[in-house]
């Protein structure tokens, strides 16, 4: 007669033999995040807006119906009775106060807005990476000095700092606009990268590399930096949206390029002040473009951050 203990052991053995082990190979963090992102409607909307904006900015000079610097509607401008020509065949959005086609200027202006936003973000990223690597890899006194510099930069409101930097330029232009916006983005990337690298310093693979006698430069650039760049790249998409808004704000204040033959959305917004009550569409169209593009980058960046952060994965 089989005892209860024997029957229990047989039952456990049967269950163990019947159990199947899932041998599905693991996936990387990037692949896992992409699986979630491609099913996320918020990310897809942001990606669609961003891709459409980039494509439009690249091909805008070829699809613009008119030269943005020419004035085909100049004969329709009447300073007293009709300062801003309205829509008509061939000019679906009408013109501005100088007789230039508004649609063409909006299309070509997307390129200037993209150039300022992208280059300001790239230069801000490079500057922030330099400070973040110094603080995160050396620590100690170097970390303290670098972070005090970053704290001073963060203590000044970003737009005020950018305004001050741009105003110091002898001749305002697109280059000064890029430099001013890049400088205010440096502390954001520096703090983020420094925090990520400090977390990597205590990781097992970094401790193992130190125990094996690997040089500090190799540890920083082969082990710590590559594993710390994920949050920084995600933050760059969010900063790009902020850079576009800041560029528009500085251009609105007259610190952008003084040459309005090369249109830019913030510049167009600034020139529309004089006609804001009688012809609000001159301000509405560039403002909507800025809002939609900034929203696209923000939606995409927030979705990427949630997908890559283990604490906020859905």
C-alpha positions as CSV (number, residue, x, y, z in Angstrom):
1,X,0.0,0.0,0.0
2,X,1.5,3.3,-1.1
3,X,1.9,5.9,1.7
4,X,0.7,9.5,1.5
5,X,4.3,10.7,1.3
6,X,5.1,8.4,-1.7
7,X,2.0,9.5,-3.6
8,X,2.9,13.2,-3.0
9,X,6.4,12.6,-4.3
10,X,5.0,10.9,-7.4
11,X,2.6,13.7,-8.0
12,X,5.4,16.3,-7.7
13,X,7.6,14.2,-10.1
14,X,4.7,14.0,-12.6
15,X,4.1,17.8,-12.5
16,X,7.8,18.4,-12.9
17,X,8.0,16.1,-15.9
18,X,4.9,17.7,-17.5
19,X,6.0,21.2,-17.0
20,X,7.5,23.0,-20.1
21,X,10.1,25.7,-19.9
22,X,9.6,28.7,-22.1
23,X,12.9,29.0,-24.0
24,X,12.0,32.2,-25.8
25,X,15.2,34.2,-26.1
26,X,15.4,37.5,-24.2
27,X,15.4,40.8,-26.0
28,X,17.4,44.0,-25.4
29,X,16.0,47.1,-23.7
30,X,15.7,48.9,-27.0
31,X,13.8,46.0,-28.7
32,X,11.5,45.7,-25.8
33,X,10.8,49.4,-25.8
34,X,10.1,49.4,-29.5
35,X,7.5,46.6,-29.1
36,X,5.6,48.9,-26.7
37,X,6.1,52.1,-28.7
38,X,4.8,50.7,-32.0
39,X,1.5,49.9,-30.2
40,X,1.4,53.3,-28.4
41,X,-1.0,55.7,-30.2
42,X,0.5,58.7,-28.5
43,X,4.0,57.8,-29.8
44,X,2.7,57.1,-33.3
45,X,0.9,60.5,-33.4
46,X,4.1,62.3,-32.2
47,X,6.2,60.3,-34.7
48,X,3.8,61.1,-37.6
49,X,3.9,64.9,-36.8
50,X,7.7,64.9,-36.4
51,X,8.4,62.9,-39.6
52,X,5.9,65.1,-41.6
53,X,7.6,68.3,-40.2
54,X,11.1,67.0,-41.2
55,X,10.0,66.0,-44.7
56,X,8.2,69.3,-45.2
57,X,11.2,71.3,-44.0
58,X,13.5,69.4,-46.4
59,X,11.3,69.7,-49.5
60,X,9.7,73.1,-48.7
61,X,11.8,75.2,-51.2
62,X,10.5,72.9,-54.1
63,X,6.9,72.7,-53.1
64,X,6.4,76.4,-52.1
65,X,4.1,77.9,-54.8
66,X,6.0,81.2,-54.8
67,X,9.4,82.7,-53.9
68,X,9.0,83.7,-50.2
69,X,11.1,86.8,-50.8
70,X,9.1,88.1,-53.8
71,X,6.0,90.2,-53.6
72,X,3.5,89.0,-56.2
73,X,0.6,90.7,-54.2
74,X,2.3,94.0,-53.8
75,X,-0.1,95.8,-56.1
76,X,-3.0,94.6,-53.9
77,X,-1.5,96.2,-50.7
78,X,-3.4,99.4,-49.7
79,X,-1.9,100.8,-46.5
80,X,-5.2,102.6,-45.6
81,X,-7.9,100.3,-46.8
82,X,-6.3,96.9,-47.4
83,X,-2.8,96.6,-45.7
84,X,-2.9,92.8,-45.9
85,X,-4.2,91.1,-49.1
86,X,-6.7,88.3,-48.4
87,X,-7.0,84.8,-50.0
88,X,-7.4,84.6,-53.8
89,X,-6.8,82.0,-56.5
90,X,-3.2,80.9,-56.4
91,X,-2.8,82.4,-52.9
92,X,-4.9,80.3,-50.5
93,X,-3.8,82.0,-47.4
94,X,-3.4,85.5,-48.8
95,X,-0.3,87.6,-48.3
96,X,1.4,89.7,-45.7
97,X,1.8,93.5,-45.4
98,X,4.5,93.5,-48.1
99,X,2.6,91.4,-50.6
100,X,4.5,88.2,-50.1
101,X,2.7,84.8,-50.3
102,X,1.9,83.7,-46.7
103,X,1.7,80.0,-47.5
104,X,5.1,80.0,-49.2
105,X,6.6,81.8,-46.2
106,X,5.1,79.3,-43.8
107,X,6.5,76.3,-45.8
108,X,10.0,77.7,-46.2
109,X,10.0,79.0,-42.6
110,X,9.7,75.4,-41.4
111,X,13.3,74.8,-42.7
112,X,14.7,77.7,-40.7
113,X,12.9,76.6,-37.6
114,X,14.2,73.0,-38.0
115,X,17.8,74.2,-38.5
116,X,17.7,76.4,-35.4
117,X,16.1,73.7,-33.2
118,X,18.3,70.8,-34.4
119,X,21.7,72.6,-34.2
120,X,20.9,74.2,-30.9
121,X,20.0,70.8,-29.5
122,X,23.1,69.2,-30.9
123,X,25.5,71.9,-29.6
124,X,23.7,71.8,-26.2
125,X,24.0,68.0,-26.1
126,X,27.7,68.1,-26.9
127,X,28.4,70.8,-24.2
128,X,26.3,69.0,-21.7
129,X,28.0,65.7,-22.5
130,X,31.4,67.3,-21.9
131,X,30.4,68.6,-18.5
132,X,28.5,65.4,-17.6
133,X,31.4,63.1,-18.4
134,X,33.8,65.2,-16.4
135,X,31.5,65.2,-13.3
136,X,30.4,61.6,-13.6
137,X,33.8,60.0,-14.4
138,X,36.1,61.9,-12.0
139,X,33.8,62.8,-9.1
140,X,35.2,64.5,-6.0
141,X,36.4,68.1,-6.5
142,X,35.9,68.0,-10.3
143,X,32.3,66.9,-9.8
144,X,31.7,69.7,-7.3
145,X,33.2,72.4,-9.5
146,X,31.3,71.3,-12.6
147,X,28.0,71.0,-10.8
148,X,28.3,74.4,-9.1
149,X,28.7,75.9,-12.6
150,X,25.6,74.0,-13.7
151,X,23.7,75.2,-10.7
152,X,24.6,78.8,-11.5
153,X,23.3,78.4,-15.0
154,X,20.1,76.7,-13.8
155,X,19.5,79.5,-11.3
156,X,18.9,82.0,-14.1
157,X,15.6,81.6,-16.0
158,X,16.4,79.9,-19.3
159,X,14.7,82.4,-21.6
160,X,16.2,85.3,-19.7
161,X,19.6,83.8,-20.1
162,X,19.1,83.1,-23.8
163,X,17.8,86.7,-24.2
164,X,20.9,88.1,-22.5
165,X,23.3,86.0,-24.6
166,X,21.6,86.9,-27.8
167,X,21.5,90.6,-26.9
168,X,25.2,90.7,-26.4
169,X,25.9,89.8,-30.0
170,X,27.0,92.7,-32.2
171,X,24.7,91.6,-35.0
172,X,21.8,89.3,-34.2
173,X,21.3,86.4,-36.6
174,X,20.6,82.8,-36.9
175,X,24.0,81.8,-35.5
176,X,23.6,83.8,-32.4
177,X,20.2,82.4,-31.9
178,X,21.6,78.8,-32.1
179,X,24.4,79.6,-29.7
180,X,22.1,81.3,-27.1
181,X,19.6,78.4,-27.1
182,X,22.4,75.8,-27.0
183,X,24.0,77.4,-23.9
184,X,20.7,77.2,-21.9
185,X,20.4,73.5,-22.8
186,X,23.9,72.6,-21.6
187,X,23.0,72.2,-17.9
188,X,20.0,70.0,-18.6
189,X,22.1,67.4,-20.4
190,X,25.0,67.8,-18.0
191,X,22.9,67.0,-14.9
192,X,21.1,64.1,-16.6
193,X,24.3,62.5,-17.9
194,X,26.1,63.0,-14.7
195,X,23.4,61.3,-12.7
196,X,23.3,58.3,-15.2
197,X,27.1,57.9,-15.0
198,X,27.2,58.0,-11.3
199,X,24.7,55.2,-11.3
200,X,27.0,53.3,-13.7
201,X,30.0,53.8,-11.5
202,X,28.6,51.4,-8.9
203,X,27.5,48.8,-11.4
204,X,29.0,45.3,-11.4
205,X,30.6,45.5,-14.9
206,X,32.4,48.7,-14.0
207,X,33.7,47.4,-10.7
208,X,34.9,44.2,-12.6
209,X,36.7,46.3,-15.2
210,X,38.4,48.3,-12.4
211,X,39.4,45.1,-10.6
212,X,41.0,43.9,-13.9
213,X,43.0,47.0,-14.2
214,X,41.2,48.6,-17.2
215,X,42.2,52.2,-17.7
216,X,39.8,54.9,-16.6
217,X,39.4,56.3,-20.2
218,X,38.3,52.8,-21.4
219,X,35.9,52.4,-18.5
220,X,34.3,55.7,-19.1
221,X,34.0,55.5,-22.9
222,X,33.4,51.8,-23.3
223,X,31.3,50.9,-20.3
224,X,29.9,53.9,-18.5
225,X,29.0,56.4,-21.3
226,X,27.3,53.9,-23.7
227,X,25.0,52.7,-20.9
228,X,24.2,56.2,-19.8
229,X,23.2,57.7,-23.2
230,X,19.6,56.2,-23.3
231,X,18.0,58.8,-21.1
232,X,20.0,61.6,-22.7
233,X,18.9,60.8,-26.2
234,X,15.3,60.6,-25.0
235,X,15.7,64.0,-23.3
236,X,17.1,65.4,-26.6
237,X,13.7,64.9,-28.3
238,X,12.0,66.9,-25.5
239,X,14.6,69.6,-25.5
240,X,14.2,69.9,-29.3
241,X,10.6,71.0,-28.8
242,X,11.7,73.5,-26.1
243,X,14.4,74.8,-28.5
244,X,11.9,75.5,-31.2
245,X,9.7,77.4,-28.8
246,X,12.6,79.4,-27.4
247,X,13.8,80.2,-30.9
248,X,10.4,81.5,-31.8
249,X,10.3,83.6,-28.6
250,X,13.7,85.2,-29.3
251,X,12.8,85.9,-32.9
252,X,9.5,87.3,-31.8
253,X,11.5,89.7,-29.6
254,X,13.7,90.8,-32.5
255,X,16.8,88.8,-31.7
256,X,16.7,86.4,-34.6
257,X,17.8,87.0,-38.1
258,X,17.1,90.6,-39.3
259,X,16.8,89.4,-42.9
260,X,13.1,88.6,-43.3
261,X,13.7,87.4,-46.9
262,X,14.5,84.1,-45.1
263,X,11.3,83.5,-43.2
264,X,11.1,81.9,-39.8
265,X,8.0,81.2,-37.8
266,X,9.0,83.2,-34.7
267,X,10.0,86.1,-36.9
268,X,6.7,86.0,-38.8
269,X,4.9,85.9,-35.4
270,X,6.8,89.0,-34.3
271,X,5.9,90.9,-37.5
272,X,2.2,90.2,-37.1
273,X,1.9,92.3,-33.9
274,X,1.0,95.4,-35.9
275,X,-2.0,93.7,-37.5
276,X,-3.1,91.4,-34.7
277,X,-6.5,92.9,-34.3
278,X,-7.6,93.4,-37.9
279,X,-5.7,90.5,-39.4
280,X,-5.1,87.9,-36.7
281,X,-4.5,85.1,-39.2
282,X,-1.0,86.5,-39.7
283,X,-0.2,85.4,-36.1
284,X,-2.5,82.3,-35.9
285,X,-0.9,80.4,-38.8
286,X,2.8,80.5,-37.6
287,X,1.7,80.0,-33.9
288,X,-0.3,76.9,-34.8
289,X,2.7,75.5,-36.7
290,X,5.0,76.1,-33.7
291,X,2.4,74.5,-31.3
292,X,1.9,71.4,-33.5
293,X,5.6,70.7,-34.1
294,X,6.5,71.2,-30.5
295,X,3.6,68.9,-29.5
296,X,4.8,66.2,-31.9
297,X,8.3,66.2,-30.4
298,X,6.9,66.3,-26.9
299,X,4.6,63.3,-27.4
300,X,7.3,61.3,-29.0
301,X,9.8,62.1,-26.3
302,X,7.5,61.4,-23.4
303,X,6.5,58.0,-24.9
304,X,10.1,57.1,-25.4
305,X,10.9,58.0,-21.8
306,X,8.1,55.9,-20.4
307,X,9.1,52.9,-22.6
308,X,12.7,53.0,-21.6
309,X,12.2,53.7,-17.9
310,X,11.5,50.5,-15.9
311,X,9.6,52.4,-13.3
312,X,7.1,53.9,-15.7
313,X,6.7,51.1,-18.2
314,X,3.1,50.3,-19.1
